[in-house]
Amino acid sequence: MKYFLAIDLGASSGRHVVGYLKDEQIVLNEVHRFITGMDDTKDGKTWNIPRIFNEIKLGIKKAFEQYNNIVSLSIDTWGVDYVLMNEDKEIEPYYAYRNERNNNAYKEVEKIISFEELYKTTGIQFAPFNTIYQLYDDLLKGRLDNATDYLMLPSYFTYKLTGIKTHEYTEETTGAFIDVLKGDYAYDILDKLGLPRKLFKQISKPGTVVGELSQEIQEEVKGNCKVILCASHDTGSAFESVDVEDDSIILSSGTWSLLGIKNKVATVNEASLKANYTNEGGVGYFRFLKNIMGMWIVNQILLIEPISFDELANKLPHSNYKEIFDVNDESLVAPTNMKEAVLKLLRHNPPKDNIDLFASIYHSLAACYKEAIIELETILNRTFSSIYVVGGGAKNKYLNNLIEQYTSKKVVALPIEATSLGNIKIQMKVSE
């Protein structure tokens, strides 16, 4: 029996999942789960990278203890974030994409290059935390003076396991500095901004075999296997988990909601620009999708109001509160108190209790999905009949019912570890 280990790091939690083939079906078994989560520090919101890496090693060790024939492992994470390197030394702090520094950096970039020009070249949506803006902030503050590399997070953790540095295509595209037509760095843009070319190394595609675990890591985790590049942007792996019909939409529902399709060619035009649709790199296709604030809103309120999902499931159907707010409002990106931030958006007709508050969040998400689908069908001049919902949100029957009501599309909920499954599928192809 061949076993494959997916290390899937979301912005809220991480998990180690072992997959194997049984009766022509891929079986998944979670062996380790932990909190990732941003820290509030003197430098603003940052990642505790050493702690996360220790959890990665612990999970690998647990996997080797349970399975004696792990062929390979691969790491995926959220997009845009990275670690600056001076040769083999990290340059701290490890900024998180919700850090306040992003509020000004994109404005400085726009003094040199308009977003329209960036989009025309890269096909990537506007978000103030895109890597290109973060790197420009590093440039302005002198953090690039001694930098020899930047490593996107999955590449950084892969490097820490193997000693080999890589730049994986799907994750790199989230940076908004990859030419969407050439599949290589948009050097003209990098040069205009004064970002050093030496930082931008050769790009590798999903399925690349990086190497094996370093001797030091082997001794620590008590095992060895190949390390492979999956579609290391977690949405890239999530989209690999499911094969859908041409008239179907995929909704990857987690901390973020990613709604879109597998597109054979990039779509970059005035309509997609206006709708802020993005063309992220996929495995032989583009993920043409809209980024929508997802379970981040719910999870942040649950930290303040600890209501169980079972209680929500029982009480939400009895709420008649259907007030809608903009789930993508800037005030919800990184508020000190998410509940207060949402209530501020609902101040003209506030909910009477927490159940109504959550009902409003789910209604607002479904309404946003409806708007995004109308935009998608208009841009592509196509009609879609169904929505495949994958990830944690696929388990939310209340929200899935609302999606059907708002969009008039058939919802096919696949409550699977979509990202881990897509990660493992790529590893399996390599081992064939």
Number of C-alpha atoms within 10 A of each C-alpha: 10 14 21 27 31 27 28 27 27 20 19 15 14 22 22 26 26 27 25 19 14 9 6 7 9 13 14 20 13 17 18 19 17 15 15 19 17 19 14 12 10 8 14 16 21 20 21 16 19 10 11 19 15 11 20 24 16 15 24 27 21 15 26 19 13 11 14 13 15 21 17 24 27 27 28 30 26 23 26 22 26 21 20 26 19 14 12 13 11 16 16 13 17 18 24 24 26 18 18 16 20 21 14 13 21 23 15 15 17 14 9 11 15 12 18 16 12 21 25 16 20 29 30 30 25 18 14 19 23 23 23 23 26 25 22 22 20 18 17 13 10 11 15 22 12 12 20 17 22 26 24 27 24 31 25 25 22 25 19 16 21 20 18 15 19 22 22 24 25 28 28 28 27 25 23 27 26 26 21 25 12 10 14 17 21 18 16 12 20 17 11 11 17 12 18 16 13 10 15 19 14 12 14 16 18 23 21 16 17 19 17 19 24 17 13 11 19 18 12 13 19 14 18 22 18 17 24 23 28 32 31 33 31 27 28 27 28 26 27 23 21 17 11 15 11 13 12 21 24 24 26 26 25 20 22 19 23 24 24 25 23 25 18 12 14 19 21 20 13 13 15 24 20 11 15 20 28 26 29 30 27 26 19 12 15 21 28 26 27 24 19 18 21 21 19 19 23 16 15 17 21 16 12 11 11 9 13 9 11 8 10 15 15 10 13 20 11 11 14 10 18 16 17 19 19 17 22 15 12 9 15 21 17 17 15 11 13 22 21 13 18 23 15 13 17 17 9 9 11 16 18 9 9 15 20 20 23 22 25 24 24 26 21 20 26 23 21 22 22 19 14 22 22 14 19 25 12 13 18 11 8 9 15 17 14 20 25 20 27 25 21 17 23 22 16 15 12 16 20 21 13 18 24 17 15 17 21 12 17 17 23 17 18 16 15 18 20 24 31 30 25 23 36 31 20 22 29 19 9 16 11 5
